[in-house]
Amino acid sequence: MRLLALLGAVLLARSARGAASARLERWVRAGLQSLQWEQLERCLRRSSASEAECRRLAYLPPSSVAVYASEPRAAAGPSDKVLAVLPDSSGGMLGSELQSGLGSGRLLNRREGLPRYQRPPHDSAAHDAVLVLDPSPEENFGHPLVLFYVDVNVTKKRCSHMDGIYLGVECLTLALKGRCQNQLKRRQTGPERFLGNGRLTGGGRGGPSGSRLLEQAIGGLCEVHFLPLVAAVGDSNRTQRLRCVEHAEFARCPQLLPVTSSSPPVSSCELNKNTRRCHQQPLATHLSCRLYQTCDHAVLLSGGWQEQFTLQRHAQNLLEFYRMLRNNGFHKDHIKTFFAGSGQLPEDVEGVYSATEKTVIRNHVSYICRKQHCADTLVLYLNSPTRNDGAMLLWDANLNGIADLKERYSVNELLTDLAGCKATRVLLFVDQSYSGVLSKRLRGSQKHFNVVLIQSPVRQTNPFQTQRLNQAWEDNNWSFISPTTCLLDHLSKGGGTSHLFEPWTGLLNVTLAGAPCNATPPLTDSELRREYQGCQNLPTALWHQKPRRSH
């Protein structure tokens, strides 16, 4: 009897897993179909392409989409509802289009006196599950995602009233950032926005592969760019319930970076100095610039924001860039790396600090720039999740899911830190979303004449999708920059010159260490190391020479 009971339990568990898998597949198919149908309609309306061509452009295979979901519990009740919080949303909350809109979004944020995660939620803010479709799992977060709320035991009439997609048992509702600026306009655009039982809107900016399709379908400032923190209602620990789904029909889940310690949040370090995470030597920025000497300096920044955003490839990116700098003569003491919440990398890279230290990051960059003759070449490598205003997310130090001012590094702040930089050249290697915001600001600036922004190579192949050129990426991969590589030639491979500012290309007609390109006769390795790489001693007269004022 005991064996039969055990067998029955196993069969019941398998049946439950099969039902859950079938339910999830149903959600994903419905979400993709709604998105593709809207994209097809936009293509037919706004381009001269044939219907067959529009269908091809609008098609998004499930195998290219990473799926994240929070599964509803078997016996769902009021205590099993979940809330979704975005790091870049005003007030943090997400709202479904008609349920939250501007109204309930404001109601949520009017509950004063308690932290946001403890405020009693409005009924429309809590849902049974959350579904996220990511069409660009190989890109850094900061690109458009499609996020749906899932409600079970909802009538067809109620689902229609919520502008949801009715699936017989469940209702899928498109989720948008709460209180975003163009949300009201979205609700006034008329009936042409209807898509079956769901609604999507148009407009948007260029983004990475697969994501441009989403931006044009969702569009504007309401689109979702990050995985939300999905926590149960009343969960003061804010335990993340959103998980990537490994499924044969979907894209493989990104490989997360293994957590090396279960240390407390950085905010508790002031109270408890004995934790491993708090045991870290402070950054002695004042020792970076030495008397009568100029050196090459670098700052590597990869925030990550949360463990679910921090992937193995981010650590690998940092490691490859670090090794490239060392190969080009950068001294290890002059390479400062700010990574994730613990500042720990799997490989033995020296000079690694936590990305939670925003003030330390800014002070270090500013100090290197302010000191006369301190830096010859200053390199910044940026590889963080990025908002659509260009702001980089550093790390969710207080674990509340909302990026406050201390947890994000804005374009304004970066430009302030680099303004009038006294380095000979400042090279920004940017491998993150929305670098166009920084590019535009630099183009019109009168305080950044020696700053060059170098973006990852991307090509728009059609009006609806953008994809990375794999061959071009291999050709001008930054890790392949050698001590004799002419930056201008290397970055021009694969059409990379379109991502450089023409007035500043003269600053790139050198090696990374500042040696001239195509010298006759060619410089020897010994001459490169002695005269350009690492650090060089400066004559006393030059050191004390007063800098000329710029007009």
Helices and strands as residue ranges (DSSP letters): H 2-46, H 51-58, G 62-64, E 66-70, G 78-80, E 82-85, E 94-96, H 103-109, G 116-118, G 123-125, E 129-134, E 146-152, H 156-161, E 165-166, E 170-177, H 183-186, G 191-193, E 194-195, E 198-199, H 211-218, G 220-222, E 229-232, E 243-244, G 266-268, G 285-287, E 293-302, H 312-327, G 332-334, E 335-339, E 352-353, H 358-370, E 375-382, E 392-393, G 405-407, E 408-409, H 411-418, E 425-430, H 435-443, E 451-455, E 458-462, E 465-468, H 470-475, G 478-480, H 487-492, G 493-499, G 502-508, H 525-531, E 535-537, H 540-543
